[in-house]
Amino acid sequence: MEFISGILQPYKEIVGSAAGIVTIGQFLSGAVMCKDIYKNKSTIGTPSMPFIGGIVIGTLMLKYSLMLADTAMLVVNFAAVFLNVLYLSFYFIYSNNKMDEIYKPLSYGVALVGILLTYTSWEDPTLVEYRYSIITTVLLLLLIGSPLIEVNEIVRTKDSSSIPFPITFMGTICSTLWLLYAIILLNNFMVFQNIVGLILSAVQLVLCFKYPKKQHKKRS
């Protein structure tokens, strides 16, 4: 890895800037999903988890940004929370099953945020930053891979509607760029994080191309 890092070192700023821009692009990709919802006048075939998960992870990462006193991370994650709140509000308008699609998963997310923020208040200050980073990384990877929970159903119905293609596509590019950046920095933790994220996103992209999203009829 040191050899590759040496080759890429002159491009550190370019790779870092590109990764940041694509990350913001990934946040904006939720607008494409909202466009589909508006077009169909229904949320059928569009999961709410990317938006709810974005709010939860963004909130937790805001706390991590405060721990690190990192202004750039703070701005990025504030934008993530703000945009996903807007997307979820739009989703709410067209949802026909608000209890299962919004209320229940959102209540679980709020509870999780409450528990983890409480944890940070009593954990040993010398350990909390490292342990909290591990927790948020695991949750982020679970969010990225969550559509794969329905992989059997996707294969059975030959329909990848449960996979948010715009977010997954941008996430694949994002993970690739951050992986390159992690290699440049020789940060093994970031390398592992983005390799797993890249694999999870790539598998979902394969499913999207193999089993294209089907059109769903609006409920009466």
N, C-alpha and C positions, 0 to 999 in steps of 0.2 A: 504493500500500500504506500510505503514511503516513496517508492520509485514513481508511482502514478502521481502522488502529491507533488513531487518535484517538477514533473512535466506541466501540471496544471497551475502551479503556484503563480506564474505571471498573469493568469486569467482570474485570479481570486476575486477582484472587485467586480468584474463582468459577470461571473457566475453568481456571486452574491446578490447583485442588483437584479439579474434575470430571475433568480429564485424568489425574490421579494415581489417583483412585478407579477409573476405567475401566481403567487399565493393570493394576491389581491384579486387577480382574474378568477381564481377558484371561488372566492367569496361571491363574485358577481355572477358566476355561472348559475346560481340559484334563480336568477331572473329568467333564465331560459325555461326552467321548470315551471315558474309562475306563468310564463307566456303560454305554455301548453295547457295549464289549468284553465286559464282564461279562454283559450280557444275552445276547449271542450266543455267549459262551464261546469266542471266537475273535477274532483281530486281522485277519481277512480283511476288506478294504475300508477298513481304518483304517491310514494311514501312520504310521511311527515317526518320520519326519523332524521334525515339530513338536516332539517331546519332546527328541530328540537335538540339534536345532538350538537349542532353548531352553537346554539345558545349555551348549552351546558359546558361543553369543552372551552368555548370562548370565555365564559365567566371564570372557570377554573384557571385558565391561562392568564387572565387578567390578574388574578391573585399571585401567580408565579412571576408575572412581570413586575409586580410591586415588590416581591421578595428580592428580585435581581436589580431593582431600580433601573430597569431598562425601558427608556422612553419609546424606542422604536417598537418593541414588542407590545408595549402598552397601547400604542396607537393602532397597531395591526389587529390586536385582539378586541379592542373596543369597536373597531369597524366590523369585525366578524359578528359580535353580539348584536350590534345595531342592525346590520343588514338581515341577519337571520330572524330577528324580531319582526322586521318588516315582511319578510317572506312568510313567516308563520301566520301573521295577521292576514295576509292575502289568502293563505291556505284556509284559514278559519272561515272566511266568507263563503267559499265554495264547498266546504266539507259537508257531506251528508251524514257523517257518523262522528260527530265531534267528541263523543265520549271515548271511543276506542282509538281514534286517530290523533286526538289532541290532549284531552283532559288527563287521561290515564298516563300516557308516556311523559307528559309534561310534569305531572305531579311526582312521578318517580325521579325525574331529572332534578327537580327542585329539592327533593329530599336528599338526593346524592350530593348536590352542591352544599346543602346545609351541613351534612355530616362531615364532608371533607374540609370545609372552612372552619368548622368547630375543631377538627383534628389539628389543624395548623396552629390553633391558639394555645394548645396545651402540649404539643410535641416539643422535644428538646430543640432549642434554636440551632444547635450545631448539627442536627440531623435532619431537620424538617425540610430544608431546601432539596437535599438529595432524594429523600424518600418521597416527597411530594412530586418531584419531577418524574420518578418512576411510575407513580400512580397515574399521573396525567398522561404519560406515554402509553400505558396499558389501555386506558380508557379511549385514547385517540385511535389506537390500532383496532380496538373493538368496534368503534364507530365506523372506521374505514371498511372493516370486514363484515359488518352487520348484515349487508344484503346476502352474503353467502349462507346465512342461516337457512334461507329458502332455496338453496341450490337444487335440492331434490325436486321441488315444485317447479322450478325454472326448467329443468331438464324434462320433467314429465309433460308440462304444458307447452314446452318449446316457446316460452314467452319470458323475456327478461325485463318486464315492466317494473319489477320491484327494485331494479338497479338504476340509480339516478345517473344516467349516462354523462350529462354535462359535467357534473361534479367529479365523477370517476375519471373521466378523460383528463380534466385539468389536474386532478390529484395525481395521476400517473406522471404527467410532465413535471409537476411540482416536486414529487418524491425523487425523481431522477436528478433534477437540478440541486436539490438539497443534499442528495447523496454525494454528488460531485463536490459540493462545497464542504461537506463533512470530511471527505477524503483529503481535500486541500488542507483543512485544519487538523487532520490526523485525530479527529474526535471519534473514537470507537463507539461511544454511546449513540451519537447521531448517525453513524454509519449503520449500526444495527437497526435503529428505529426506522430509517428510510428504506433499507433493504426489505424489511418486513412490509412496510407500507406500499412499496413498489410492487411486491409480489401479490399482495391482496388486491391492489387496483388492477394489475395486469390480468389476473384471473377473471375479474369481473368484466373487463373489456372483451376478453375472449368470449365470454358468455353472451355479451351484448351483440357481438358480431355473428355468433353462431345461432343465437335465438333472438332475432329482432323483436323489438317491442310491438305488441299487437294493439290495434285500436280497440278501446273499450267504450261500450255504449253508456251514455249518461243514464243514471237511475231516474226513474219517474217519481 
